[in-house]
Every structure is written in structure tokens, then in C-alpha cells.
Amino acid sequence: MVKVTVCIGSSCHLKGSRQVVEELQYLIKENNVGDDVNLSGAFCMGRCQENGVNVTVDGQHFSITPDEVKDFFKKEVLSKIK
């Protein structure tokens, strides 16, 4: 199981965390990997100075924008499953 956590604190919310979460939910469903991915949210990961929304995949930190979600999902999440 791949654990994906998206920051939904106020700073990341302003950077598009809602769009990131919605896109991840869509991609998980589209790729039929709901049993393999645990998507959750967290309030403030303490990295508010990053340019994008803070996301962790199995504890590894990333900073992504809503436009980068599809490539991020393919590279960092699907690659750990398939």
C-alpha cells in the first residue's frame, strides 16, 4: 500500500491543495488502484515556504502544483504499484 498525504493547511490550500486532492482521487479511480493507495490529508507539514502544495509519498516529501499532479502520480505513485 502506497501512503499519499496531501497538506490541506491554509498555506497549501491557497496554492491549490483542493485541486491536488481532487485530481489524485480521480487518478486513483481512473487507474483502478484504490486498494493500493491510501490517500489522506494533514494540516500543515511545516514546509509552507515551498512553492507548491506539500505532499508525501511513503514519507518522501514533494512540492507540487495542481498542473503537475498527473505526471507526479505516474512517476511517484503508480511506479511503486506496478
N, C-alpha and C positions, 0 to 999 in steps of 0.2 A: 504494500500500500504506500503510495506516494502522498506525503502530507504537504499541502499547499496552504499557506496562511497569508492573507492579504490584510494590510493595515487599513483600518477604517476610522482612524483618528481624524481630528479636524484638519490637520495639515494635508494628509493624504486624500481626504475627502475633496478638498479644494483642487487637488491635482488629478482627480478622476477615479478614485478608488471604486465608486459605484459602477462605473463603466467597465473597469477591470474585472470586478466580481461577476457582473452580468455576462461578459464575454467568456470568462473562464467557465461559468455554468453552462453556457451554450456549447462551448467546445468539448466539455466533458460529455455532455449528452450526445452531441453530433458524432463523437468518436467512440461512443458506447463504452466508456471507461469509468462509469460511476462506481463500480465495485473496486476499482484500482486506485482511485484518487479521493483523498479526504480533503475537501475544501473548507476552510474556516476563516474567520476574521479575528483580528486582535486590535485592541485600542493602543495606539502609539507604541512603535517599536524603538523609539528613541533615536531615530535617524531622520529627523524632519528636514535637515539641511540637504538631503538628496533631491535631485531634480524631479524624480518621478515618484510613483506610488511604491511603497516598500512592500516587498513580497518575499517570503521564504519558501524554499522547496527542500524538504527534509533538513531544515536548519541552515541551508545555504542562502545568503542574502542577495537580493536583486532589487534594482530600482527601475521600474518600467512605466511607460506611458500607455494610455489606452490604445494607441496606434500600434504598439509593439506586442500586444498580447498574443496574437496568432502565432507569430514567429517564436516568441518566448515559450508558448505552450508546446509547440512542436519540438523545440530544441531541449528544453529543460524538464518537461513533464512526460510527454509521450516517449521520449528516448529512454526513460527509466522503466517504462512498462513493457514496451515491445522489443 
